[in-house]
């Protein structure tokens, strides 16, 4: 029950109450007058919506195309799936038996169109109806107009015109109806009869690659799930490699016999098609659920799907280690590194595991940025130029660290410098390399940038440094300062 129209009204009823004359929309006072023993509860539409969504996810065991019909219905597109369950009638019986075991009263209908199935399921007398092919019009003709999913005001106006059933509407002139009620009325009629197509919006995008493992008997132990997971990943690897595809996201649905669905998701930083790697990522999730995963009365189905599938070139990895070139070894090391980053990303979150990529800036400590490891790296257009630049150090400090420098002449290279309390004598120096300031990226609040002169220097011990002087001595507005920018290997 809920508050509606200045009264407490019923929003749902069961079969016992309906036998006593109680129906939806009746005020609580009138309902108690009809049935004094009536038991009521406050309506919780948010929880009802969540429960309906969970039930819809559970129906993924029958077909990848499922959708919600709030507030009390759902729809399945079983095209190409019925034969897996012994045919349409056998499939409907399996679904009906499962819903009954969940304690849910239900009406099922199977038809060629969404509109006909919706109408028959809600308004036919039989709780289990299979509409023969091309007989949608005959099946819905004796049903009330509300079965066409029309607005209550439209149904009431049609009733005042003497049109009470869908069959009456089929024989009525179409032009006056469209003129008075708009195009929505006849569109719903044509959708139900199959004269006009209706879009089926699935709850989730159907996966292009999906494998399932039904258990002969419900299982209760995690070890059985891990064994089934190994079989699923091996089968999925075979499908992906045959199609030269790789996945960036995988989902594992674990179906309990009581209708609950446990959903696990893993992501990868690079395209993945290796069964061992997929198994390892999900095993860590299963290990986290080892104590908390409630198997209920048992698990009877596991479903593994690959999401965000892309083309992936085949790679040869079967050569012995002694016959592999340096390039092949580098590729394998990159793959192993990617797999390690995938484990970190799924454990800590991919936003917490980052890498550096180039950024179009001239200032060295600003020429890179952090991005998640799932970020697709593309070669920046400015790195493809043929212009040769002086070598850059392996390690760059951000921000640069101030140093004390002694130079033979103010604008010349340093003779010696002090950094981190250590004195370094310069044996060789190369430069300067002048970098002008980025005047276009300076805000009004910050101090104006100064020109930088960079030097590559080597001390008497053979260590190489990248130093720069910020500011020029021949400019009155500049205050020259020396900084340590980076270290060469």
VOPAGU-2260 file (C-alpha; in pm, 1 decimal, decimal comma):
REM VOPAGU-2260
SITE   aa  ch    i         X         Y         Z
SITE  UNK   A    0       0,0       0,0       0,0
SITE  UNK   A    1     103,8     362,8     -49,6
SITE  UNK   A    2     -33,7     715,1     -24,0
SITE  UNK   A    3    -217,1     807,8    -344,4
SITE  UNK   A    4    -482,3    1074,0    -409,9
SITE  UNK   A    5    -520,1    1173,3     -42,7
SITE  UNK   A    6    -576,8     814,8      61,6
SITE  UNK   A    7    -387,9     496,4     139,1
SITE  UNK   A    8    -437,9     271,5    -158,9
SITE  UNK   A    9    -332,7     -79,7    -252,2
SITE  UNK   A   10     -57,9    -116,9    -511,8
SITE  UNK   A   11     -45,9    -498,5    -525,9
SITE  UNK   A   12    -269,4    -789,2    -423,7
SITE  UNK   A   13    -243,2   -1166,5    -405,5
SITE  UNK   A   14    -487,9   -1430,7    -523,7
SITE  UNK   A   15    -655,7   -1472,0    -182,8
SITE  UNK   A   16    -736,3   -1100,8    -157,1
SITE  UNK   A   17    -865,0   -1086,9    -513,1
SITE  UNK   A   18   -1110,9   -1367,5    -440,2
SITE  UNK   A   19   -1259,7   -1144,7    -169,6
SITE  UNK   A   20   -1305,6    -855,9    -413,7
SITE  UNK   A   21    -992,1    -664,0    -319,5
SITE  UNK   A   22    -808,9    -515,6    -618,2
SITE  UNK   A   23    -527,4    -275,3    -697,5
SITE  UNK   A   24    -618,1      92,5    -653,2
SITE  UNK   A   25    -875,3      26,3    -382,1
SITE  UNK   A   26    -847,2     240,0     -68,7
SITE  UNK   A   27    -733,7      63,8     246,0
SITE  UNK   A   28   -1062,8     150,0     422,1
SITE  UNK   A   29   -1274,2      -7,4     147,5
SITE  UNK   A   30   -1042,5    -307,8     128,1
SITE  UNK   A   31   -1075,4    -378,1     500,9
SITE  UNK   A   32   -1451,1    -342,7     470,8
SITE  UNK   A   33   -1450,9    -616,4     205,5
SITE  UNK   A   34   -1195,3    -836,5     380,5
SITE  UNK   A   35   -1141,2    -758,7     751,7
SITE  UNK   A   36    -859,2   -1015,9     783,9
SITE  UNK   A   37    -654,6    -835,7     516,9
SITE  UNK   A   38    -283,0    -809,3     598,3
SITE  UNK   A   39     -94,9    -513,7     450,1
SITE  UNK   A   40     261,1    -382,8     419,7
SITE  UNK   A   41     408,0     -52,5     304,6
SITE  UNK   A   42     511,7     -58,2     -61,1
SITE  UNK   A   43     887,5     -42,9    -131,0
SITE  UNK   A   44     918,6      25,4    -506,2
SITE  UNK   A   45    1298,3      63,8    -490,0
SITE  UNK   A   46    1343,1    -281,5    -339,7
SITE  UNK   A   47    1089,1    -425,8    -583,8
SITE  UNK   A   48    1284,7    -278,1    -875,0
SITE  UNK   A   49    1611,3    -423,7    -741,6
SITE  UNK   A   50    1453,5    -767,1    -695,0
SITE  UNK   A   51    1307,7    -755,7   -1047,2
SITE  UNK   A   52    1646,9    -660,3   -1188,7
SITE  UNK   A   53    1814,4    -949,0   -1004,4
SITE  UNK   A   54    1553,7   -1187,5   -1139,5
SITE  UNK   A   55    1613,0   -1054,4   -1490,2
SITE  UNK   A   56    1986,5   -1117,8   -1453,8
SITE  UNK   A   57    1906,6   -1471,3   -1342,3
SITE  UNK   A   58    1718,9   -1521,6   -1669,5
SITE  UNK   A   59    2050,0   -1483,6   -1854,4
SITE  UNK   A   60    2079,9   -1859,1   -1803,9
SITE  UNK   A   61    1818,2   -1896,1   -2080,3
SITE  UNK   A   62    1919,7   -1622,9   -2327,8
SITE  UNK   A   63    2163,4   -1329,0   -2346,5
SITE  UNK   A   64    1875,9   -1095,7   -2442,5
SITE  UNK   A   65    1668,0   -1003,2   -2137,2
SITE  UNK   A   66    1501,1    -678,2   -2039,7
SITE  UNK   A   67    1281,3    -526,4   -1769,7
SITE  UNK   A   68     912,7    -441,7   -1802,5
SITE  UNK   A   69     859,4    -249,5   -1476,7
SITE  UNK   A   70     701,8    -264,2   -1233,1
SITE  UNK   A   71     625,2    -635,9   -1238,5
SITE  UNK   A   72     742,2    -794,9   -1562,4
SITE  UNK   A   73    1037,5    -897,2   -1772,1
SITE  UNK   A   74    1091,0   -1018,1   -2127,0
SITE  UNK   A   75    1324,6   -1270,2   -2289,7
SITE  UNK   A   76    1417,4   -1289,0   -2655,8
SITE  UNK   A   77    1475,1   -1662,8   -2697,9
SITE  UNK   A   78    1543,0   -1658,1   -3070,8
SITE  UNK   A   79    1792,0   -1937,2   -3140,1
SITE  UNK   A   80    1803,1   -2050,3   -2775,2
SITE  UNK   A   81    1493,9   -2269,0   -2727,4
SITE  UNK   A   82    1651,8   -2582,1   -2877,4
SITE  UNK   A   83    1913,4   -2579,2   -2600,6
SITE  UNK   A   84    1635,4   -2655,0   -2352,8
SITE  UNK   A   85    1441,2   -2908,6   -2555,8
SITE  UNK   A   86    1215,3   -2667,3   -2742,6
SITE  UNK   A   87     990,7   -2374,1   -2657,5
SITE  UNK   A   88     742,2   -2565,4   -2440,9
SITE  UNK   A   89    1016,0   -2739,4   -2245,9
SITE  UNK   A   90    1194,6   -2409,2   -2196,6
SITE  UNK   A   91     878,9   -2243,0   -2065,1
SITE  UNK   A   92     817,0   -2532,1   -1828,4
SITE  UNK   A   93    1171,6   -2502,2   -1693,8
SITE  UNK   A   94    1127,5   -2128,6   -1639,1
SITE  UNK   A   95     786,7   -2176,7   -1478,7
SITE  UNK   A   96     914,4   -2448,1   -1246,3
SITE  UNK   A   97    1206,2   -2229,9   -1134,5
SITE  UNK   A   98     981,0   -1929,2   -1063,2
SITE  UNK   A   99     745,6   -2151,4    -863,6
SITE  UNK   A  100    1038,1   -2282,0    -658,1
SITE  UNK   A  101    1126,7   -1918,3    -578,1
SITE  UNK   A  102     776,1   -1869,0    -440,2
SITE  UNK   A  103     674,9   -1630,1    -719,4
SITE  UNK   A  104     328,5   -1638,2    -874,0
SITE  UNK   A  105     357,4   -1576,3   -1245,9
SITE  UNK   A  106     201,2   -1584,1   -1589,4
SITE  UNK   A  107     406,5   -1679,9   -1894,4
SITE  UNK   A  108     337,3   -1617,5   -2260,8
SITE  UNK   A  109     542,1   -1683,2   -2571,4
SITE  UNK   A  110     463,4   -1499,7   -2895,8
SITE  UNK   A  111     625,7   -1362,9   -3211,2
SITE  UNK   A  112     601,6   -1000,9   -3088,4
SITE  UNK   A  113     678,9    -821,2   -2763,9
SITE  UNK   A  114     334,5    -660,6   -2756,4
SITE  UNK   A  115     145,0    -988,6   -2800,2
SITE  UNK   A  116     351,5   -1166,3   -2534,1
SITE  UNK   A  117     302,1    -873,4   -2292,1
SITE  UNK   A  118     -75,1    -868,9   -2352,1
SITE  UNK   A  119    -131,0   -1244,8   -2321,9
SITE  UNK   A  120      90,0   -1283,2   -2013,9
SITE  UNK   A  121    -106,0   -1018,8   -1822,6
SITE  UNK   A  122    -461,6   -1061,9   -1944,0
SITE  UNK   A  123    -511,1   -1420,7   -2065,0
SITE  UNK   A  124    -688,8   -1661,4   -1833,1
SITE  UNK   A  125    -428,3   -1936,5   -1860,7
SITE  UNK   A  126    -103,3   -1887,8   -1665,0
SITE  UNK   A  127      92,1   -2064,5   -1938,0
SITE  UNK   A  128      23,5   -1967,1   -2301,1
SITE  UNK   A  129     211,6   -2032,5   -2624,4
SITE  UNK   A  130      78,4   -1822,9   -2912,7
SITE  UNK   A  131     122,5   -2004,8   -3247,3
SITE  UNK   A  132     326,8   -1833,7   -3516,3
SITE  UNK   A  133     140,0   -1564,9   -3717,8
SITE  UNK   A  134    -165,3   -1590,5   -3488,1
SITE  UNK   A  135     -90,9   -1284,4   -3277,2
SITE  UNK   A  136    -401,2   -1095,3   -3389,7
SITE  UNK   A  137    -634,5   -1381,0   -3301,4
SITE  UNK   A  138    -469,3   -1431,1   -2961,5
SITE  UNK   A  139    -504,0   -1067,8   -2851,2
SITE  UNK   A  140    -843,7    -989,2   -3010,2
SITE  UNK   A  141   -1054,6   -1099,6   -2705,8
SITE  UNK   A  142    -829,2    -917,7   -2456,0
SITE  UNK   A  143    -915,9    -578,0   -2300,5
SITE  UNK   A  144    -769,4    -257,9   -2444,5
SITE  UNK   A  145    -537,7    -219,6   -2145,4
SITE  UNK   A  146    -340,7    -512,7   -2288,5
SITE  UNK   A  147    -206,7    -279,2   -2558,7
SITE  UNK   A  148       2,3     -85,6   -2301,7
SITE  UNK   A  149    -210,4     228,1   -2346,3
SITE  UNK   A  150    -248,4     516,0   -2105,4
SITE  UNK   A  151    -542,9     474,5   -1861,4
SITE  UNK   A  152    -708,3     794,6   -1992,8
SITE  UNK   A  153    -695,4     661,0   -2349,8
SITE  UNK   A  154    -849,0     329,6   -2240,3
SITE  UNK   A  155   -1126,6     512,0   -2056,7
SITE  UNK   A  156   -1209,3     730,2   -2359,3
SITE  UNK   A  157   -1218,2     425,4   -2586,7
SITE  UNK   A  158   -1452,9     249,9   -2346,8
SITE  UNK   A  159   -1686,2     549,4   -2363,9
SITE  UNK   A  160   -1695,2     500,5   -2742,0
SITE  UNK   A  161   -1800,8     138,6   -2695,6
SITE  UNK   A  162   -1455,8      -7,2   -2778,0
SITE  UNK   A  163   -1376,3    -247,8   -2495,8
SITE  UNK   A  164   -1165,6    -519,9   -2655,8
SITE  UNK   A  165    -870,5    -518,5   -2891,9
SITE  UNK   A  166   -1083,4    -695,6   -3153,6
SITE  UNK   A  167   -1322,4    -397,8   -3155,7
SITE  UNK   A  168   -1027,4    -170,7   -3226,1
SITE  UNK   A  169    -910,4    -387,0   -3518,3
SITE  UNK   A  170   -1240,2    -340,2   -3699,2
SITE  UNK   A  171   -1277,9      32,7   -3630,3
SITE  UNK   A  172   -1188,9     300,8   -3889,8
SITE  UNK   A  173    -824,3     394,5   -3850,9
SITE  UNK   A  174    -828,6     758,0   -3965,6
SITE  UNK   A  175   -1074,9     886,8   -3697,7
SITE  UNK   A  176    -886,2     698,6   -3426,4
SITE  UNK   A  177    -554,2     852,8   -3529,7
SITE  UNK   A  178    -710,1    1198,1   -3552,1
SITE  UNK   A  179    -857,4    1174,4   -3201,0
SITE  UNK   A  180    -599,2     972,4   -3006,7
SITE  UNK   A  181    -279,2    1031,2   -3201,4
SITE  UNK   A  182     -46,4     780,8   -3369,4
SITE  UNK   A  183      50,8     598,4   -3045,2
SITE  UNK   A  184    -278,4     401,7   -3035,3
SITE  UNK   A  185    -244,5     234,8   -3374,1
SITE  UNK   A  186     133,9     196,8   -3331,0
SITE  UNK   A  187      77,4     -21,0   -3023,7
SITE  UNK   A  188    -178,8    -225,1   -3215,0
SITE  UNK   A  189      55,1    -278,8   -3513,2
SITE  UNK   A  190     343,7    -369,4   -3280,9
SITE  UNK   A  191     131,9    -632,3   -3107,9
SITE  UNK   A  192      13,4    -788,6   -3434,5
SITE  UNK   A  193     359,9    -778,6   -3593,9
SITE  UNK   A  194     281,8    -521,3   -3863,4
SITE  UNK   A  195     538,8    -281,7   -3714,6
SITE  UNK   A  196     872,4    -370,2   -3557,9
SITE  UNK   A  197     947,0    -289,9   -3193,6
SITE  UNK   A  198    1293,4    -239,6   -3052,0
SITE  UNK   A  199    1401,3    -485,0   -2783,1
SITE  UNK   A  200    1632,6    -302,3   -2542,5
SITE  UNK   A  201    1831,9    -566,4   -2351,0
SITE  UNK   A  202    1932,0    -507,8   -1992,4
SITE  UNK   A  203    2296,1    -553,1   -2092,6
SITE  UNK   A  204    2471,2    -570,9   -2427,9
SITE  UNK   A  205    2473,4    -933,6   -2541,9
SITE  UNK   A  206    2831,3   -1063,4   -2553,0
SITE  UNK   A  207    2979,5   -1176,8   -2880,6
SITE  UNK   A  208    3170,2   -1454,3   -2703,5
SITE  UNK   A  209    3009,6   -1644,9   -2419,2
SITE  UNK   A  210    3054,3   -1996,2   -2279,3
SITE  UNK   A  211    2849,2   -2177,0   -2015,9
SITE  UNK   A  212    2903,9   -2471,8   -1784,3
SITE  UNK   A  213    2590,6   -2634,0   -1635,2
SITE  UNK   A  214    2653,7   -2865,5   -1341,0
SITE  UNK   A  215    2479,1   -3201,7   -1342,2
SITE  UNK   A  216    2402,2   -3150,5    -972,8
SITE  UNK   A  217    2420,8   -2827,9    -769,0
SITE  UNK   A  218    2766,2   -2780,4    -614,3
SITE  UNK   A  219    2857,2   -2620,8    -281,5
SITE  UNK   A  220    3237,4   -2608,9    -281,4
SITE  UNK   A  221    3464,4   -2340,9    -425,8
SITE  UNK   A  222    3696,4   -2611,2    -562,2
SITE  UNK   A  223    3419,6   -2721,2    -800,8
SITE  UNK   A  224    3381,1   -2363,1    -923,0
SITE  UNK   A  225    3755,3   -2335,5    -981,9
SITE  UNK   A  226    3755,0   -2657,3   -1183,5
SITE  UNK   A  227    3462,0   -2534,9   -1394,6
SITE  UNK   A  228    3636,3   -2198,6   -1439,2
SITE  UNK   A  229    3939,0   -2373,6   -1590,8
SITE  UNK   A  230    3713,9   -2546,7   -1844,2
SITE  UNK   A  231    3533,5   -2221,8   -1928,0
SITE  UNK   A  232    3851,2   -2019,6   -1984,1
SITE  UNK   A  233    4000,9   -2292,5   -2203,9
SITE  UNK   A  234    3688,4   -2298,6   -2420,3
SITE  UNK   A  235    3677,2   -1918,8   -2441,2
SITE  UNK   A  236    4046,9   -1906,7   -2533,9
SITE  UNK   A  237    3979,4   -2145,0   -2822,5
SITE  UNK   A  238    3693,2   -1928,3   -2954,9
SITE  UNK   A  239    3893,5   -1605,3   -2926,2
SITE  UNK   A  240    4204,5   -1745,9   -3094,9
SITE  UNK   A  241    4005,1   -1895,7   -3381,0
SITE  UNK   A  242    3856,4   -1552,6   -3448,2
SITE  UNK   A  243    4186,9   -1366,7   -3382,7
SITE  UNK   A  244    4017,4   -1165,8   -3109,3
SITE  UNK   A  245    4113,0   -1046,8   -2762,7
SITE  UNK   A  246    3904,6    -918,6   -2470,7
SITE  UNK   A  247    3960,4    -622,8   -2240,7
SITE  UNK   A  248    3693,0    -718,1   -1988,8
SITE  UNK   A  249    3553,6   -1050,1   -1868,7
SITE  UNK   A  250    3250,3   -1129,0   -1656,4
SITE  UNK   A  251    3163,7   -1444,7   -1467,8
SITE  UNK   A  252    2802,4   -1510,8   -1365,0
SITE  UNK   A  253    2747,7   -1772,8   -1093,6
SITE  UNK   A  254    2384,6   -1889,5   -1078,5
SITE  UNK   A  255    2238,7   -2033,9    -760,0
SITE  UNK   A  256    1940,3   -2266,2    -766,8
SITE  UNK   A  257    1742,1   -2021,4    -551,1
SITE  UNK   A  258    1761,9   -1749,3    -818,2
SITE  UNK   A  259    2051,6   -1542,8    -684,0
SITE  UNK   A  260    2325,5   -1444,9    -931,7
SITE  UNK   A  261    2678,9   -1359,6    -822,7
SITE  UNK   A  262    2854,3   -1139,5   -1080,3
SITE  UNK   A  263    3234,4   -1109,7   -1095,5
SITE  UNK   A  264    3419,6    -875,4   -1332,2
SITE  UNK   A  265    3786,5    -845,6   -1426,5
SITE  UNK   A  266    3961,5    -609,0   -1665,2
SITE  UNK   A  267    4290,2    -624,1   -1850,8
SITE  UNK   A  268    4535,4    -352,6   -1953,5
SITE  UNK   A  269    4597,0    -522,6   -2289,8
SITE  UNK   A  270    4397,4    -755,2   -2511,3
SITE  UNK   A  271    4376,0   -1096,4   -2349,4
SITE  UNK   A  272    4301,5   -1441,5   -2489,4
SITE  UNK   A  273    4515,6   -1665,3   -2265,5
SITE  UNK   A  274    4315,6   -1911,9   -2055,4
SITE  UNK   A  275    4577,1   -1928,7   -1778,2
SITE  UNK   A  276    4572,6   -1552,6   -1731,6
SITE  UNK   A  277    4191,7   -1534,0   -1729,5
SITE  UNK   A  278    4177,3   -1815,9   -1475,3
SITE  UNK   A  279    4433,9   -1646,9   -1250,5
SITE  UNK   A  280    4242,6   -1317,2   -1247,5
SITE  UNK   A  281    3915,2   -1484,8   -1150,9
SITE  UNK   A  282    4082,0   -1714,1    -898,2
SITE  UNK   A  283    4187,7   -1408,7    -700,4
SITE  UNK   A  284    3824,6   -1290,4    -697,4
SITE  UNK   A  285    3704,4   -1633,9    -592,8
SITE  UNK   A  286    3968,9   -1639,4    -320,1
SITE  UNK   A  287    3829,6   -1311,7    -184,7
SITE  UNK   A  288    3484,2   -1472,9    -176,9
SITE  UNK   A  289    3609,9   -1798,5     -27,6
SITE  UNK   A  290    3464,2   -1722,0     314,3
SITE  UNK   A  291    3190,3   -1479,5     210,0
SITE  UNK   A  292    3048,0   -1646,4    -102,5
SITE  UNK   A  293    2710,2   -1789,7      -9,2
SITE  UNK   A  294    2641,8   -2093,6    -225,2
SITE  UNK   A  295    2291,3   -2127,1     -80,4
SITE  UNK   A  296    2135,6   -2460,1    -177,4
SITE  UNK   A  297    2393,5   -2500,9    -451,7
SITE  UNK   A  298    2522,5   -2353,7    -776,2
SITE  UNK   A  299    2399,0   -2510,2   -1097,7
SITE  UNK   A  300    2541,9   -2289,4   -1373,6
SITE  UNK   A  301    2845,2   -2073,6   -1452,7
SITE  UNK   A  302    2854,9   -1831,3   -1745,3
SITE  UNK   A  303    3176,7   -1668,2   -1873,0
SITE  UNK   A  304    3153,7   -1381,5   -2123,2
SITE  UNK   A  305    3411,8   -1166,3   -2300,0
SITE  UNK   A  306    3335,4    -794,8   -2324,5
SITE  UNK   A  307    3498,3    -519,5   -2532,2
SITE  UNK   A  308    3634,8    -769,0   -2783,2
SITE  UNK   A  309    3879,1    -634,3   -3043,5
SITE  UNK   A  310    4094,2    -771,1   -3325,5
SITE  UNK   A  311    4419,4    -923,6   -3202,3
SITE  UNK   A  312    4707,0   -1044,2   -3417,3
SITE  UNK   A  313    4821,4   -1398,0   -3352,4
SITE  UNK   A  314    5162,2   -1432,7   -3182,8
SITE  UNK   A  315    5400,8   -1727,0   -3186,9
SITE  UNK   A  316    5523,3   -1817,1   -2838,2
SITE  UNK   A  317    5632,2   -2177,7   -2872,7
SITE  UNK   A  318    6002,1   -2134,9   -2960,7
SITE  UNK   A  319    6252,6   -2249,7   -2695,9
SITE  UNK   A  320    6418,4   -1972,8   -2498,1
SITE  UNK   A  321    6761,9   -2028,1   -2660,9
SITE  UNK   A  322    6616,8   -1973,2   -3010,3
SITE  UNK   A  323    6434,0   -1650,7   -2929,8
SITE  UNK   A  324    6569,6   -1321,3   -3053,1
SITE  UNK   A  325    6604,0   -1014,2   -2834,3
SITE  UNK   A  326    6290,8    -863,1   -2990,8
SITE  UNK   A  327    6085,4   -1177,0   -2919,2
SITE  UNK   A  328    6213,8   -1186,6   -2562,5
SITE  UNK   A  329    6117,6    -820,9   -2521,5
SITE  UNK   A  330    5763,3    -892,3   -2642,4
SITE  UNK   A  331    5726,7   -1180,7   -2398,2
SITE  UNK   A  332    5857,3    -965,7   -2111,7
SITE  UNK   A  333    5601,7    -698,7   -2207,0
SITE  UNK   A  334    5322,5    -958,7   -2199,8
SITE  UNK   A  335    5431,4   -1084,0   -1857,3
SITE  UNK   A  336    5448,6    -726,8   -1729,0
SITE  UNK   A  337    5098,5    -660,7   -1862,9
SITE  UNK   A  338    4965,8    -968,7   -1684,9
SITE  UNK   A  339    5123,0    -853,8   -1358,7
SITE  UNK   A  340    4966,1    -508,2   -1399,4
SITE  UNK   A  341    4628,6    -674,4   -1464,1
SITE  UNK   A  342    4653,1    -850,7   -1127,5
SITE  UNK   A  343    4741,6    -525,0    -955,1
SITE  UNK   A  344    4460,7    -340,6   -1134,0
SITE  UNK   A  345    4191,0    -592,5   -1041,2
SITE  UNK   A  346    4316,9    -606,2    -684,2
SITE  UNK   A  347    4363,4    -234,5    -612,5
SITE  UNK   A  348    4159,2     -72,6    -889,3
SITE  UNK   A  349    4284,3      25,2   -1233,5
SITE  UNK   A  350    4266,4     394,9   -1146,6
SITE  UNK   A  351    4528,3     329,8    -878,2
SITE  UNK   A  352    4773,8     161,4   -1118,5
SITE  UNK   A  353    4907,9     416,5   -1365,3
SITE  UNK   A  354    5177,6     464,1   -1627,6
SITE  UNK   A  355    5342,2     766,5   -1785,8
SITE  UNK   A  356    5271,7     878,3   -2141,7
SITE  UNK   A  357    5409,5    1175,0   -2338,4
SITE  UNK   A  358    5243,0    1512,7   -2313,6
SITE  UNK   A  359    5284,0    1794,5   -2563,8
SITE  UNK   A  360    5487,8    2029,4   -2344,5
SITE  UNK   A  361    5836,9    2173,4   -2385,7
SITE  UNK   A  362    5923,0    2190,8   -2016,8
SITE  UNK   A  363    6077,0    1849,7   -1928,2
SITE  UNK   A  364    5904,4    1799,8   -1590,8
SITE  UNK   A  365    5569,7    1877,2   -1756,3
SITE  UNK   A  366    5617,5    1665,7   -2070,2
SITE  UNK   A  367    5443,5    1355,9   -1933,6
SITE  UNK   A  368    5120,3    1263,5   -1757,8
SITE  UNK   A  369    4983,8     976,3   -1552,3
SITE  UNK   A  370    4708,5     761,9   -1704,7
SITE  UNK   A  371    4549,1     431,7   -1594,0
SITE  UNK   A  372    4712,9     125,2   -1741,2
SITE  UNK   A  373    4390,5      53,3   -1932,1
SITE  UNK   A  374    4439,2     376,2   -2128,7
SITE  UNK   A  375    4499,1     298,4   -2495,6
SITE  UNK   A  376    4839,0     439,5   -2588,3
SITE  UNK   A  377    4867,4     598,0   -2930,5
SITE  UNK   A  378    5178,5     749,1   -3083,6
SITE  UNK   A  379    5147,1    1127,5   -3044,3
SITE  UNK   A  380    5177,9    1309,7   -3377,5
SITE  UNK   A  381    5451,7    1538,9   -3245,9
SITE  UNK   A  382    5682,0    1240,0   -3172,6
SITE  UNK   A  383    5681,6    1132,9   -3538,8
SITE  UNK   A  384    5884,0    1432,7   -3658,1
SITE  UNK   A  385    6229,2    1377,4   -3800,5
SITE  UNK   A  386    6377,7    1664,7   -3598,3
SITE  UNK   A  387    6670,5    1542,9   -3388,4
SITE  UNK   A  388    6683,3    1661,2   -3027,9
SITE  UNK   A  389    6970,5    1615,0   -2783,4
SITE  UNK   A  390    6953,8    1303,8   -2564,3
SITE  UNK   A  391    6735,8    1308,1   -2255,8
SITE  UNK   A  392    6819,7    1143,4   -1920,3
SITE  UNK   A  393    6663,5     822,3   -1797,6
SITE  UNK   A  394    6559,8     982,7   -1466,3
SITE  UNK   A  395    6392,3    1326,5   -1459,1
SITE  UNK   A  396    6319,2    1505,7   -1132,4
SITE  UNK   A  397    5978,6    1666,0   -1090,1
SITE  UNK   A  398    6009,0    1927,6    -958,3
SITE  UNK   A  399    6375,8    2003,6   -1035,7
SITE  UNK   A  400    6605,0    2031,7    -731,8
SITE  UNK   A  401    6803,0    2354,4    -667,7
SITE  UNK   A  402    7182,4    2332,6    -668,8
SITE  UNK   A  403    7474,7    2567,8    -598,3
SITE  UNK   A  404    7701,8    2622,5    -899,5
SITE  UNK   A  405    8039,2    2783,7    -957,9
SITE  UNK   A  406    8100,7    2885,4   -1320,5
SITE  UNK   A  407    8404,9    3036,3   -1491,5
SITE  UNK   A  408    8181,9    3300,2   -1653,7
SITE  UNK   A  409    7817,5    3372,1   -1555,3
SITE  UNK   A  410    7670,8    3247,6   -1882,6
SITE  UNK   A  411    7910,3    2953,5   -1922,6
SITE  UNK   A  412    7894,2    2588,4   -1813,1
SITE  UNK   A  413    7955,5    2507,1   -1446,1
SITE  UNK   A  414    8301,0    2417,0   -1313,8
SITE  UNK   A  415    8167,9    2250,6   -1000,9
SITE  UNK   A  416    7835,7    2229,2    -813,9
SITE  UNK   A  417    7690,8    2119,4    -480,5
SITE  UNK   A  418    7384,0    1893,1    -473,9
SITE  UNK   A  419    7242,9    1709,7    -174,4
SITE  UNK   A  420    7544,2    1818,9      38,9
SITE  UNK   A  421    7792,0    1660,5    -203,5
SITE  UNK   A  422    8045,3    1853,5    -414,5
SITE  UNK   A  423    8098,8    1752,2    -775,6
SITE  UNK   A  424    8387,8    1867,9    -998,9
SITE  UNK   A  425    8301,7    1887,6   -1367,2
SITE  UNK   A  426    8534,4    1704,4   -1608,3
SITE  UNK   A  427    8329,6    1753,1   -1924,0
SITE  UNK   A  428    8032,4    1970,1   -2020,5
SITE  UNK   A  429    7814,0    2000,4   -2330,2
SITE  UNK   A  430    7568,3    2277,7   -2406,5
SITE  UNK   A  431    7385,6    2496,9   -2372,5
SITE  UNK   A  432    7049,7    2379,0   -2509,3
SITE  UNK   A  433    6811,7    2671,6   -2477,4
SITE  UNK   A  434    6440,5    2620,1   -2404,8
SITE  UNK   A  435    6218,1    2925,1   -2430,1
SITE  UNK   A  436    5932,5    2961,7   -2179,0
SITE  UNK   A  437    5576,0    2852,1   -2263,0
SITE  UNK   A  438    5427,6    3199,1   -2258,0
SITE  UNK   A  439    5087,1    3070,6   -2381,1
SITE  UNK   A  440    5027,9    2847,6   -2076,7
SITE  UNK   A  441    5111,8    3100,3   -1802,2
SITE  UNK   A  442    4827,8    3224,7   -1584,6
SITE  UNK   A  443    4807,9    3579,7   -1454,8
SITE  UNK   A  444    4855,9    3466,2   -1093,9
SITE  UNK   A  445    5187,5    3281,8   -1152,6
SITE  UNK   A  446    5525,0    3448,8   -1195,4
SITE  UNK   A  447    5645,6    3499,7   -1555,1
SITE  UNK   A  448    5860,6    3208,7   -1682,3
SITE  UNK   A  449    6225,5    3247,3   -1767,1
SITE  UNK   A  450    6446,1    3106,2   -2039,9
SITE  UNK   A  451    6637,1    2787,7   -1954,8
SITE  UNK   A  452    6988,7    2689,0   -2063,6
SITE  UNK   A  453    7052,0    2312,1   -2025,5
SITE  UNK   A  454    7394,4    2145,9   -1987,8
SITE  UNK   A  455    7494,9    1779,8   -1995,9
SITE  UNK   A  456    7789,6    1744,4   -1760,6
SITE  UNK   A  457    8011,1    1463,4   -1631,8
SITE  UNK   A  458    8201,0    1475,0   -1302,0
SITE  UNK   A  459    8543,6    1333,7   -1230,7
SITE  UNK   A  460    8388,1    1008,4   -1104,0
SITE  UNK   A  461    8215,5     948,3   -1440,3
SITE  UNK   A  462    7860,1    1034,0   -1328,2
SITE  UNK   A  463    7653,7    1231,0   -1580,8
SITE  UNK   A  464    7396,2    1497,4   -1492,9
SITE  UNK   A  465    7146,2    1721,3   -1667,9
SITE  UNK   A  466    7160,2    2074,9   -1523,8
SITE  UNK   A  467    7000,9    2398,5   -1628,2
SITE  UNK   A  468    7016,8    2764,9   -1543,5
SITE  UNK   A  469    6681,4    2941,5   -1529,9
SITE  UNK   A  470    6709,8    3302,7   -1628,6
SITE  UNK   A  471    6970,3    3504,3   -1820,7
SITE  UNK   A  472    7221,2    3745,7   -1668,1
SITE  UNK   A  473    7179,0    4003,2   -1944,5
SITE  UNK   A  474    6809,1    4048,5   -1862,4
SITE  UNK   A  475    6727,7    4282,7   -1578,3
SITE  UNK   A  476    6394,7    4110,7   -1503,1
SITE  UNK   A  477    6557,0    3765,7   -1463,2
SITE  UNK   A  478    6702,0    3618,1   -1143,9
SITE  UNK   A  479    6921,7    3327,0   -1262,8
SITE  UNK   A  480    6907,5    3007,7   -1055,1
SITE  UNK   A  481    7060,8    2663,5   -1114,9
SITE  UNK   A  482    6866,5    2333,2   -1089,7
SITE  UNK   A  483    6926,4    1960,8   -1122,2
SITE  UNK   A  484    6683,9    1826,1   -1384,4
SITE  UNK   A  485    6788,1    1462,1   -1427,2
SITE  UNK   A  486    7048,2    1183,1   -1426,4
SITE  UNK   A  487    7189,8     991,7   -1719,9
SITE  UNK   A  488    7256,3     617,1   -1681,0
